[in-house]
Amino acid sequence: MKTIKLLTAEEIKELAESVGGVHDLSMVTGLRTVTLYRLIKGDYNPSLNTLLKLNILMKDLEKIIKEKK
């Protein structure tokens, strides 16, 4: 069973910055840019599908960072 982390607005913002910005995060995850901005602003609660996509990207980035060390 996989654990899905409920990301905070700050964590989503950091994730966006790590891939080059909100637009790039949108392109990588397939999420709408406006959805991401609303999540970062705190105006929107993420759906399960949104959380899954963000968690997958976050885990992929963690793997890449570990491989570089």
Buried (B, 14 or more C-beta within 10 A) or exposed (E): EEEEEEBEBEBBBEBBEBBEEBEBBBEBBEBEBEBBBBBBEEEBEBEEEBBBBBBBBBEEBEEEEEEEE
